[in-house]
């Protein structure tokens, strides 16, 4: 392998990392969102969100868990729906961060297919960034 071939391979690896990101070049606020969605896709269980949520949001998730179990009665299994979304979803494309204060950010993602923007509120809580489900 000559110098130019090695350099080209290195450039391709860097470009692939930049394009797919894989969480490599994320801010700490984007990282918590990326890690939360990765955990849910891996386990197919919304309870996997808990470590990434604020205290208040964890309580909200705990209250929602019994309702999520009921969806199986109506023919829709939550784990199945998560698996479908993770398989067919176009991933997280981080569009921008809006600093509200030192301890509060709004992180926007954009769908690669539809262009739809989704906003996540991320708060600094007990020394780490956490997602707030209800915006508080």
C-alpha positions as CSV (number, residue, x, y, z in Angstrom):
1,X,0.0,0.0,0.0
2,X,1.5,3.3,-1.0
3,X,1.2,6.7,0.7
4,X,-1.7,7.9,-1.4
5,X,-3.7,4.7,-0.9
6,X,-3.3,4.9,2.8
7,X,-4.2,8.6,2.8
8,X,-7.3,7.9,0.8
9,X,-8.4,5.1,3.1
10,X,-7.9,7.5,6.1
11,X,-10.0,10.2,4.4
12,X,-12.8,7.7,3.7
13,X,-12.8,6.5,7.3
14,X,-13.0,10.1,8.5
15,X,-15.8,11.0,6.1
16,X,-17.8,7.9,7.1
17,X,-17.4,8.9,10.7
18,X,-18.6,12.4,10.0
19,X,-21.5,11.4,7.8
20,X,-22.9,8.6,10.0
21,X,-21.6,10.3,13.1
22,X,-22.3,7.3,15.3
23,X,-22.1,9.7,18.3
24,X,-18.5,10.5,17.7
25,X,-18.7,14.2,17.3
26,X,-21.6,15.1,19.6
27,X,-21.9,17.8,22.2
28,X,-22.6,16.5,25.8
29,X,-26.3,17.5,25.3
30,X,-26.6,15.7,22.0
31,X,-24.8,12.7,23.4
32,X,-27.4,12.2,26.1
33,X,-30.2,12.1,23.5
34,X,-28.1,9.8,21.2
35,X,-27.3,7.4,24.1
36,X,-31.0,7.4,25.2
37,X,-32.3,6.4,21.8
38,X,-29.5,3.9,21.3
39,X,-30.4,2.2,24.6
40,X,-34.1,2.0,23.7
41,X,-33.3,0.6,20.3
42,X,-31.0,-2.0,21.8
43,X,-33.4,-3.2,24.6
44,X,-36.7,-2.5,22.8
45,X,-37.9,-1.1,26.2
46,X,-38.9,2.5,27.0
47,X,-37.7,1.9,30.6
48,X,-34.2,2.1,29.2
49,X,-34.7,5.8,28.9
50,X,-34.7,6.2,32.7
51,X,-31.0,6.8,33.3
52,X,-31.1,9.6,30.7
53,X,-34.1,11.4,32.1
54,X,-34.5,14.1,34.8
55,X,-36.0,13.0,38.1
56,X,-39.4,14.4,37.2
57,X,-39.3,12.7,33.8
58,X,-38.4,9.4,35.4
59,X,-41.5,9.7,37.5
60,X,-43.6,10.4,34.4
61,X,-42.1,7.4,32.7
62,X,-42.9,5.2,35.7
63,X,-46.5,6.4,35.7
64,X,-46.8,5.7,31.9
65,X,-45.4,2.1,32.2
66,X,-48.8,0.5,33.2
67,X,-50.5,2.3,30.3
68,X,-47.8,1.0,27.9
69,X,-48.5,-2.5,29.0
70,X,-52.2,-2.1,28.1
71,X,-51.3,-1.4,24.4
72,X,-50.6,-5.2,24.1
73,X,-54.3,-5.8,24.7
74,X,-55.2,-3.8,21.6
75,X,-52.8,-5.7,19.3
76,X,-49.9,-3.3,19.4
77,X,-46.8,-4.5,21.3
78,X,-44.6,-1.6,22.5
79,X,-41.4,-3.6,21.9
80,X,-42.6,-4.4,18.3
81,X,-43.3,-0.7,17.7
82,X,-39.9,0.3,19.0
83,X,-38.2,-2.3,16.8
84,X,-40.0,-1.1,13.7
85,X,-39.2,2.5,14.5
86,X,-35.5,1.8,15.1
87,X,-35.3,-0.3,12.0
88,X,-37.1,2.1,9.6
89,X,-36.3,5.4,11.3
90,X,-33.8,7.6,9.7
91,X,-31.8,8.2,12.8
92,X,-31.0,11.3,14.7
93,X,-29.7,14.2,12.6
94,X,-28.8,16.9,15.0
95,X,-29.7,20.3,13.6
96,X,-28.9,22.8,16.3
97,X,-28.7,23.6,20.0
98,X,-30.3,26.6,21.5
99,X,-28.9,27.7,24.8
100,X,-31.6,29.0,27.1
101,X,-29.3,29.2,30.1
102,X,-26.1,27.5,31.4
103,X,-28.3,24.6,32.7
104,X,-31.0,24.4,30.0
105,X,-30.7,23.8,26.3
106,X,-33.1,22.9,23.5
107,X,-31.7,20.4,21.1
108,X,-33.3,20.1,17.7
109,X,-33.1,17.1,15.4
110,X,-34.2,16.9,11.8
111,X,-35.6,13.9,10.0
112,X,-33.5,13.1,7.0
113,X,-36.5,11.9,5.0
114,X,-39.3,14.4,6.0
115,X,-37.3,17.3,7.2
116,X,-39.5,17.4,10.3
117,X,-37.9,19.1,13.4
118,X,-38.2,17.6,16.8
119,X,-37.1,19.5,19.9
120,X,-35.7,18.0,23.2
121,X,-35.2,20.0,26.4
122,X,-32.0,19.0,28.1
123,X,-31.3,20.1,31.7
124,X,-28.2,20.0,33.8
125,X,-29.1,17.9,36.8
126,X,-26.8,16.7,39.5
127,X,-23.7,17.1,37.5
128,X,-24.9,15.6,34.2
129,X,-27.2,16.4,31.2
130,X,-30.7,14.8,31.3
131,X,-33.7,14.9,29.0
132,X,-36.8,16.5,30.3
133,X,-39.9,14.8,28.8
134,X,-42.3,17.6,29.7
135,X,-40.0,20.5,29.1
136,X,-39.5,21.4,32.8
